[in-house]
């Protein structure tokens, strides 16, 4: 099989569609916000479609790409951007670090904290060794690393996230990012419109579910705009969207100490959408305690998870776990 065809099939298997149209890239860049001294982590760098725009607006970009075949060309492009900027008499682009790895196996706090051999002078291009920052296996339930729930990740330098995410893995990537919520100022991702609508959905809407509550616990999601298939190469079969998540979300106001337990509780509440909240909870909690929790929060026996706000979930969780 020719190398080009083989590589194309690999990209299709990875589920990535490159944002080919310049006009859409510029439109996305205009929405990102941030300051000139911000640190950006880019997920799914591809050919560097957005990397140059990110590097032109800030001091440091950590560009993560899982496809080994793209790493060499990315390094060459990054060097070209930096040298071209210096040669044009401008102030020069900021540090660009190309990281070859799967974002789900990376400790982003360590990645942002690390400073490779070169100092932070403008115009440097470096690669962070994957072996220095790989972490443990993720738990499938909440996408959190075993033994390190989100609230236990130590704080450090703050950063922002941009990503053009493969549709099938958006939820696990977001779960992983939320481990570092105390350090993240914003997340901007391009993903399938259906997923974006679920992230931003409010109670009593068709799309409201566990993903909605997970994202809104940590951040404030907003569906910014839709992106047509023709903006990508190869074009996906569905419409995409840019969704922005600004931190913090409702987490700080809810008074939840055991966040991992609370996330598992939310998953339990949405386990079977056709069932009532009471029936979903029966697999874990005694009937009398469920009745007490519903009564204390003025909820009917036939209440369903999709009707409740995060504040209501938090109160029920605390009622169930208070003797």
LINJOVEN-V765916 format. One record per backbone hydrogen bond with DSSP energy under -1.0 kcal/mol. NH is the residue of the N-H (numbers start at 0). CO is the residue of the C=O. Records with the same first field share a line. If there is no record, write none. Layout:
# LINJOVEN-V765916
NH: CO ; CO
This chain:
# LINJOVEN-V765916
5: 1
6: 2
7: 3
8: 4
9: 5
10: 6
11: 7
12: 8
13: 9
15: 10
17: 232
19: 17
20: 230
24: 20
25: 21
26: 22
27: 23
28: 24
29: 25
30: 27
31: 28
37: 34
39: 59
40: 159
41: 61
42: 161
43: 63
44: 63
47: 44
51: 47
53: 49
54: 50
55: 51
56: 53
59: 37
60: 94
61: 39
62: 96
63: 41
64: 98
69: 66
73: 69
74: 70
75: 71
76: 72
77: 73
78: 74
79: 75
80: 76
81: 77
82: 78
83: 79
84: 80
85: 81
86: 82
87: 83
88: 85
89: 84
93: 54
94: 58
95: 123
96: 60
97: 125
98: 62
100: 64
104: 101
105: 102
106: 132
107: 105
110: 106
111: 107
112: 108
113: 109
122: 92
125: 95
131: 128
132: 129
133: 129
134: 104
138: 143
142: 138
145: 136
147: 144
151: 148
152: 149
158: 182
159: 38
160: 185
161: 40
162: 187
163: 42
164: 189
168: 165
169: 166
172: 168
173: 169
174: 170
175: 171
176: 172
177: 173
178: 175
179: 176
180: 177
182: 179
184: 158
186: 244
187: 160
188: 242
189: 162
190: 240
192: 238
195: 191
196: 192
197: 193
198: 194
199: 195
203: 305
204: 201
212: 208
213: 209
214: 210
215: 211
216: 212
217: 213
218: 214
219: 245
221: 243
223: 241
224: 241
226: 239
230: 227
231: 228
232: 17
239: 226
240: 190
241: 224
242: 188
243: 221
244: 186
245: 219
246: 184
249: 215
250: 216
253: 250
258: 256
261: 257
262: 258
263: 259
264: 260
265: 261
266: 262
267: 263
268: 264
269: 265
270: 267
274: 271
276: 302
279: 275
280: 276
281: 277
283: 280
284: 280
289: 285
290: 286
291: 287
292: 288
293: 289
294: 290
295: 291
296: 292
297: 294
298: 293
302: 299
306: 303
307: 304
312: 308
313: 309
314: 310
315: 311
316: 312
317: 313
318: 314
319: 315
320: 316
321: 318
